Amino acid sequence: MNREERLIRENIIAKCRWMNASGLNQGTSGNISARYKDRMLITPSATPYDSMKPEMIASMPLEGDYGSWEGPLKPSTEWRFHLDIMRGRP
């Protein structure tokens, strides 16, 4: 992963931790995704934000094989919602 992608992944984790600290969500509920080139980066399923590392963020193609992903952990169960929004709002 290059520096730009790593920074996006780090920012996703920082915002997740902020959501928990602010009381916006609890535990592993609430998910964040971000567009990176032709992919969607999204928080993994059932992973505590305090232990999350940039490498754990799932990567999914915006087009092509619907539901395919890369990474050590499965994407959030809400990936369809996030992906459909990104597809609808280029």
Order of alpha helices (4+ residues) and beta strands (2+ residues): alpha-beta-beta-beta-alpha
